Amino acid sequence: MKLKGIEVKTAQPRERPYKLADGGGLYLEVFPNGSKLWRLKYRRPGGRETRVSLGAYPATSLAEARTVKEVLKKQRRDGEDPALLRRLARIEAKTSASNSFETVAREWFEKRRKVVTPSYYGKLVRRFERNLFPYLGKRPIGEIEAQELLVPLQKMETKGIAETAHRARGDCGSLFRYAIATGRANYDIAAALKGALTPHRTKHFASITDPAQIAALMRAVDGYIGTPEVQAALKLAPLTFVRPVELRHAEWSEFDLDAATWCISGEKMKMGEPHLVPLSEQAVSILRELKPLTGDGRYVFPNVRTPQRAMSENTVNSALRALGYSGEQMTGHGFRAMARTVLDEVLGFRPDIIEHQLAHAVKDPNGRAYNRTSHLPERRKMMQAWADYLDSLKRDGKVVGIRSAA
């Protein structure tokens, strides 16, 4: 006799599991804890009896269970094994999940975490979570077509974040190459989208490179009124011309003031390689003055509210604004462009020496990549000459470089 909906709904648990038959091998099993599960009993090829689960009640209703039963019975009549088919479906679903765009991307994130700075890693993950996962996250990565990837990239352009869209396309290229290497994709579809996005002109960080204007800036920096920590950071920024994130995360354990060196670990560097900064006499003097104030803590430039954390990322830029320099005139990152330009065009130092000190990717004639001790004597000489040059500008605005002196 067929079950009625009210019978299924009102079936009460007993001390032991029991069954309510609906006919044709379909029955509802009621468990002592009150849960109810639909099952189908049938005989497999060879006569062996087996059972397959059709879902739990009430998520699967009586009518739905009967529909699934008919589908499975048709498979059985066609010579197929419903239990085996459902098992294969579960395996396929599990495999698809492990090969999804998001799953593979998060694997790749962990690979990247070891070679990029925490700040860059955070931006990378957020870029995918906000702009790509909502559209492609559950799709098997090997099945995604170039046109599918183009959709979220174009949406990013529409939002006014074209630069982020270009970065995301580049990131996806690296991701798909990782998927190919791990056997989960066959093509780098991001490469097919090269030129598909609106061309974007990179916005460079504002910087001052004219010696006369540098002289005025350096005098303004010397006259800055603020906390000793911010004063020191503002003075060290041009002397070391490291990236702002590297400056504000500087730790006392990284410095050897007697040897006049600052060794930054690879995990803090954009390129993932350790970087050695020779310190000029002027830089060492600034650090020695600051050490009695912050030397007992971890960070050279601690956060004013939470000393256990590094200085805010906007501190140096805010100090420049207080000095009257707008974001279109000068930024903390702009000290790097200032040094690169003047060291080359005015002081006449070799470009490869400058690039080494900027921690850019540089290869020697044999194709070997940069290491932290490359050209150290030349770089130490250059850093002292740069500090002396800035002092001369502050003092009397005298602009004399190696080339002009020659």
C-alpha positions as CSV (number, residue, x, y, z in Angstrom):
1,M,0.0,0.0,0.0
2,K,1.3,3.4,-0.9
3,L,2.3,5.8,1.8
4,K,0.4,9.0,2.5
5,G,2.1,12.3,3.1
6,I,0.5,12.6,6.6
7,E,2.0,9.2,7.5
8,V,5.4,10.3,6.6
9,K,5.1,13.5,8.4
10,T,3.7,12.0,11.7
11,A,5.9,8.9,11.9
12,Q,7.4,8.9,15.4
13,P,10.8,7.5,16.4
14,R,10.9,4.2,18.3
15,E,13.5,2.4,20.3
16,R,14.8,0.7,17.2
17,P,14.9,1.9,13.5
18,Y,11.9,0.8,11.5
19,K,10.7,1.1,7.9
20,L,7.5,2.4,6.2
21,A,7.2,0.9,2.7
22,D,5.8,2.8,-0.3
23,G,6.1,0.0,-2.8
24,G,8.4,-0.8,-5.7
25,G,11.4,-1.1,-3.3
26,L,11.0,2.5,-1.9
27,Y,10.7,2.9,1.8
28,L,11.2,5.5,4.6
29,E,13.5,4.5,7.4
30,V,12.8,6.2,10.8
31,F,15.6,6.3,13.3
32,P,15.5,6.5,17.1
33,N,16.9,10.1,17.0
34,G,13.9,11.2,14.9
35,S,15.7,11.5,11.5
36,K,14.0,10.0,8.5
37,L,15.8,8.7,5.4
38,W,14.4,7.6,2.0
39,R,16.0,4.4,0.6
40,L,15.4,2.3,-2.5
41,K,16.0,-1.5,-2.4
42,Y,16.7,-3.3,-5.6
43,R,18.7,-6.2,-7.0
44,R,22.0,-5.6,-8.8
45,P,23.1,-7.7,-11.8
46,G,23.8,-11.2,-10.5
47,G,20.9,-11.1,-8.1
48,R,22.6,-9.4,-5.1
49,E,20.3,-7.1,-3.1
50,T,21.5,-3.6,-2.5
51,R,20.1,-0.3,-1.2
52,V,20.7,3.3,-2.3
53,S,19.9,6.5,-0.3
54,L,17.6,9.0,-1.9
55,G,17.9,11.8,0.6
56,A,16.5,12.8,4.0
57,Y,12.9,13.8,4.8
58,P,11.7,16.6,4.8
59,A,14.4,18.0,2.6
60,T,13.4,15.3,0.1
61,S,9.6,15.0,0.0
62,L,7.5,11.8,-0.7
63,A,6.8,13.0,-4.2
64,E,10.5,13.8,-4.9
65,A,11.6,10.4,-3.5
66,R,9.1,8.7,-5.9
67,T,10.4,10.7,-8.8
68,V,14.0,9.7,-8.1
69,K,12.9,6.1,-7.6
70,E,11.5,6.0,-11.1
71,V,14.7,7.5,-12.6
72,L,16.8,4.9,-10.9
73,K,14.5,2.0,-11.8
74,K,14.7,3.1,-15.5
75,Q,18.5,3.1,-15.2
76,R,18.2,-0.5,-13.8
77,R,16.0,-1.6,-16.7
78,D,18.6,-0.1,-19.1
79,G,21.2,-2.4,-17.5
80,E,22.9,0.3,-15.4
81,D,23.6,0.0,-11.7
82,P,22.0,3.0,-9.8
83,A,24.3,2.5,-6.7
84,L,27.4,2.6,-8.9
85,L,26.2,5.6,-10.8
86,R,25.5,7.6,-7.7
87,R,28.9,6.6,-6.2
88,L,30.6,7.8,-9.4
89,A,28.6,11.0,-9.2
90,R,29.8,11.6,-5.7
91,I,33.4,11.0,-6.7
92,E,33.0,13.3,-9.7
93,A,31.5,16.0,-7.5
94,K,34.3,15.7,-5.0
95,T,36.9,15.8,-7.9
96,S,35.2,18.9,-9.4
97,A,35.4,20.7,-6.0
98,S,39.2,19.9,-5.7
99,N,39.7,21.2,-9.3
100,S,37.6,24.3,-8.9
101,F,39.0,27.7,-9.8
102,E,38.9,28.8,-6.2
103,T,40.4,25.7,-4.8
104,V,43.3,25.8,-7.2
105,A,43.7,29.5,-6.7
106,R,44.0,29.1,-2.9
107,E,46.7,26.4,-3.4
108,W,48.5,28.9,-5.6
109,F,48.1,31.6,-3.0
110,E,50.0,29.5,-0.5
111,K,52.9,29.1,-3.0
112,R,53.0,32.8,-3.5
113,R,52.8,33.5,0.2
114,K,56.4,32.2,0.6
115,V,57.9,34.7,-2.0
116,V,55.9,37.9,-1.6
117,T,55.4,40.4,1.2
118,P,52.4,40.0,3.6
119,S,51.0,43.3,2.2
120,Y,51.2,42.1,-1.4
121,Y,49.8,38.7,-0.4
122,G,46.8,40.3,1.2
123,K,46.1,42.5,-1.9
124,L,46.4,39.4,-4.1
125,V,43.9,37.4,-2.1
126,R,41.4,40.3,-1.9
127,R,41.6,40.9,-5.6
128,F,40.4,37.3,-6.3
129,E,37.9,37.2,-3.5
130,R,36.2,40.4,-4.5
131,N,36.3,40.2,-8.3
132,L,36.9,36.7,-9.5
133,F,35.6,34.0,-7.1
134,P,32.0,35.3,-7.2
135,Y,31.9,34.5,-11.0
136,L,34.4,31.6,-11.5
137,G,35.0,30.2,-8.0
138,K,33.0,26.9,-8.4
139,R,33.9,26.3,-12.0
140,P,36.4,23.5,-12.8
141,I,39.5,25.4,-13.7
142,G,40.2,23.3,-16.8
143,E,36.7,24.0,-18.2
144,I,36.8,27.8,-18.0
145,E,36.9,29.5,-21.4
146,A,38.7,32.8,-22.1
147,Q,35.3,34.6,-22.7
148,E,34.2,33.5,-19.2
149,L,37.3,35.1,-17.6
150,L,36.8,38.2,-19.6
151,V,33.4,38.9,-18.0
152,P,34.7,39.7,-14.5
153,L,37.7,41.6,-15.8
154,Q,35.4,43.9,-17.9
155,K,33.2,44.4,-14.8
156,M,36.3,45.6,-13.0
157,E,36.9,48.1,-15.8
158,T,33.3,49.3,-15.5
159,K,33.8,49.9,-11.8
160,G,36.7,52.2,-12.6
161,I,39.5,49.9,-11.4
162,A,41.1,49.2,-14.8
163,E,44.6,48.9,-13.3
164,T,43.3,46.2,-11.0
165,A,41.7,44.4,-14.0
166,H,45.1,44.3,-15.8
167,R,46.8,43.0,-12.6
168,A,44.1,40.3,-12.2
169,R,44.6,39.1,-15.8
170,G,48.4,38.8,-15.1
171,D,47.6,37.0,-11.8
172,C,45.3,34.6,-13.7
173,G,48.1,33.9,-16.2
174,S,50.3,32.7,-13.3
175,L,47.4,30.7,-11.8
176,F,46.6,28.9,-15.0
177,R,50.3,28.0,-15.6
178,Y,50.2,26.5,-12.1
179,A,47.0,24.6,-13.0
180,I,48.7,23.3,-16.1
181,A,51.8,22.2,-14.2
182,T,49.6,20.3,-11.7
183,G,47.5,18.6,-14.4
184,R,44.2,20.4,-13.9
185,A,44.2,22.7,-17.0
186,N,45.5,22.5,-20.5
187,Y,45.7,26.1,-21.6
188,D,46.6,29.5,-20.2
189,I,43.4,31.3,-21.2
190,A,44.6,34.5,-19.6
191,A,47.2,34.8,-22.4
192,A,44.4,34.8,-25.0
193,L,43.0,37.9,-23.4
194,K,46.2,40.0,-23.9
195,G,45.0,43.1,-25.6
196,A,41.3,42.4,-24.8
197,L,41.2,45.0,-22.0
198,T,41.3,48.8,-22.4
199,P,44.9,49.9,-22.5
200,H,45.9,51.3,-19.1
201,R,48.7,53.8,-18.5
202,T,50.6,53.1,-15.3
203,K,50.4,55.9,-12.8
204,H,53.8,56.5,-11.4
205,F,54.4,57.7,-7.9
206,A,54.8,61.5,-7.7
207,S,58.4,62.5,-7.2
208,I,60.7,65.6,-7.2
209,T,63.9,65.2,-9.3
210,D,65.0,68.7,-9.9
211,P,68.0,69.4,-7.6
212,A,66.8,72.9,-6.7
213,Q,63.5,71.5,-5.6
214,I,65.2,68.6,-3.8
215,A,67.1,71.2,-1.8
216,A,63.9,72.9,-0.7
217,L,62.4,69.6,0.2
218,M,65.3,68.5,2.2
219,R,65.3,71.7,4.2
220,A,61.6,71.3,4.8
221,V,62.2,67.7,6.0
222,D,64.8,69.0,8.5
223,G,62.3,71.5,9.8
224,Y,59.4,69.1,10.2
225,I,57.8,69.3,13.7
226,G,56.4,66.0,14.8
227,T,57.1,63.0,17.0
228,P,60.8,61.8,17.0
229,E,59.7,58.6,15.3
230,V,58.1,60.4,12.4
231,Q,60.9,62.9,12.1
232,A,63.4,60.0,11.9
233,A,61.3,58.1,9.3
234,L,60.9,61.2,7.2
235,K,64.7,61.8,7.2
236,L,65.6,58.2,6.5
237,A,63.2,57.8,3.6
238,P,65.5,59.8,1.2
239,L,68.7,58.4,2.6
240,T,67.8,54.8,2.2
241,F,65.2,55.1,-0.6
242,V,63.6,51.7,0.3
243,R,59.9,51.0,-0.3
244,P,57.7,52.7,2.3
245,V,56.4,49.3,3.5
246,E,60.0,48.2,4.1
247,L,60.8,51.4,6.0
248,R,57.9,51.4,8.3
249,H,58.3,47.7,9.1
250,A,62.0,48.1,9.9
251,E,63.0,46.1,13.0
252,W,65.9,46.9,15.3
253,S,67.1,43.2,15.0
254,E,67.8,43.9,11.3
255,F,70.3,46.6,11.9
256,D,74.0,46.4,12.7
257,L,74.9,50.1,13.3
258,D,78.5,49.4,14.0
259,A,78.8,47.8,10.6
260,A,76.4,50.4,9.1
261,T,74.2,47.8,7.4
262,W,70.5,47.0,7.4
263,C,69.5,43.5,6.3
264,I,65.8,43.1,5.3
265,S,64.5,39.6,5.2
266,G,63.1,38.2,1.9
267,E,59.6,37.8,3.3
268,K,59.3,41.6,3.6
269,M,60.7,42.3,0.1
270,K,58.6,42.6,-3.1
271,M,60.9,40.3,-5.0
272,G,61.0,37.8,-2.1
273,E,64.8,38.0,-1.8
274,P,66.8,39.4,1.2
275,H,68.1,42.9,0.7
276,L,71.1,44.6,2.2
277,V,71.1,48.4,2.6
278,P,74.5,50.0,3.3
279,L,73.9,52.9,5.7
280,S,75.5,56.3,5.3
281,E,77.0,58.1,8.3
282,Q,74.0,60.4,8.3
283,A,71.6,57.4,8.4
284,V,73.5,55.7,11.3
285,S,73.4,59.0,13.2
286,I,69.6,59.3,12.9
287,L,69.2,55.7,14.1
288,R,71.5,56.1,17.1
289,E,69.5,59.1,18.2
290,L,66.2,57.2,17.9
291,K,67.3,54.0,19.5
292,P,67.0,55.2,23.1
293,L,63.3,56.0,22.4
294,T,62.2,52.8,20.5
295,G,65.1,50.4,20.8
296,D,63.4,48.4,23.6
297,G,60.6,47.3,21.2
298,R,60.5,45.3,18.0
299,Y,59.9,48.1,15.5
300,V,62.2,51.1,14.8
301,F,59.0,53.1,13.9
302,P,56.2,51.7,16.2
303,N,52.6,52.7,15.8
304,V,51.7,55.6,18.1
305,R,48.7,53.8,19.5
306,T,49.8,50.2,19.4
307,P,53.6,49.9,19.8
308,Q,53.5,46.2,19.0
309,R,52.5,47.1,15.5
310,A,54.4,49.1,12.8
311,M,53.8,52.7,11.9
312,S,50.8,53.4,9.8
313,E,51.3,53.2,6.0
314,N,50.1,56.8,5.6
315,T,52.5,58.4,8.2
316,V,55.3,59.6,5.9
317,N,52.8,60.8,3.2
318,S,50.9,62.7,5.9
319,A,54.1,64.3,7.1
320,L,54.8,65.4,3.5
321,R,51.3,66.9,3.3
322,A,52.0,68.8,6.5
323,L,55.1,70.3,4.9
324,G,52.9,71.5,2.0
325,Y,53.6,68.9,-0.6
326,S,50.5,67.5,-2.3
327,G,50.1,63.9,-3.5
328,E,50.7,65.1,-7.1
329,Q,54.1,66.6,-6.0
330,M,55.7,64.1,-3.7
331,T,55.1,60.7,-2.0
332,G,57.1,58.5,0.3
333,H,57.6,56.1,-2.6
334,G,58.8,59.1,-4.7
335,F,62.1,59.1,-2.8
336,R,63.0,56.0,-4.9
337,A,62.5,57.8,-8.2
338,M,64.3,60.8,-6.9
339,A,67.4,58.7,-6.0
340,R,67.3,56.7,-9.2
341,T,67.1,59.8,-11.4
342,V,69.7,61.9,-9.6
343,L,72.2,59.1,-8.9
344,D,72.2,58.4,-12.7
345,E,71.9,61.8,-14.3
346,V,73.6,64.1,-11.8
347,L,76.0,61.9,-9.8
348,G,76.9,59.5,-12.6
349,F,76.6,56.2,-10.9
350,R,76.2,53.1,-13.0
351,P,72.5,52.2,-13.6
352,D,73.0,48.5,-12.6
353,I,74.5,49.6,-9.2
354,I,71.5,51.8,-8.7
355,E,69.0,49.1,-9.7
356,H,70.7,46.6,-7.3
357,Q,70.3,49.1,-4.4
358,L,66.6,49.6,-5.4
359,A,66.2,45.8,-5.0
360,H,65.0,45.5,-8.6
361,A,65.5,42.3,-10.6
362,V,68.9,42.6,-12.2
363,K,71.0,39.9,-13.9
364,D,74.7,39.9,-14.5
365,P,76.3,39.0,-17.9
366,N,76.1,35.3,-17.0
367,G,72.4,35.5,-16.4
368,R,72.6,35.2,-12.6
369,A,70.0,37.0,-10.6
370,Y,70.6,39.7,-8.0
371,N,71.8,38.7,-4.5
372,R,72.0,40.9,-1.5
373,T,75.8,41.3,-1.5
374,S,76.2,42.1,-5.2
375,H,78.4,45.2,-5.8
376,L,78.4,45.9,-2.0
377,P,81.5,48.1,-2.0
378,E,80.2,50.2,-4.9
379,R,76.8,50.5,-3.3
380,R,78.3,51.6,0.0
381,K,80.2,54.3,-1.7
382,M,77.1,55.4,-3.6
383,M,74.9,55.6,-0.5
384,Q,77.5,57.8,1.3
385,A,77.9,60.0,-1.8
386,W,74.1,60.3,-2.0
387,A,73.8,61.4,1.6
388,D,76.6,63.9,1.3
389,Y,75.0,65.3,-1.9
390,L,71.7,65.8,-0.1
391,D,73.5,67.6,2.7
392,S,75.2,69.9,0.2
393,L,71.9,70.8,-1.3
394,K,70.4,71.6,2.1
395,R,73.4,73.6,3.0
396,D,73.9,75.8,0.0
397,G,72.0,74.4,-2.9
398,K,75.3,73.5,-4.7
399,V,74.6,71.1,-7.5
400,V,77.8,69.3,-8.5
401,G,77.9,65.7,-9.7
402,I,80.6,63.3,-10.6
403,R,80.0,63.9,-14.4
404,S,80.0,67.7,-14.1
405,A,83.0,67.7,-11.8
406,A,84.8,65.5,-14.4
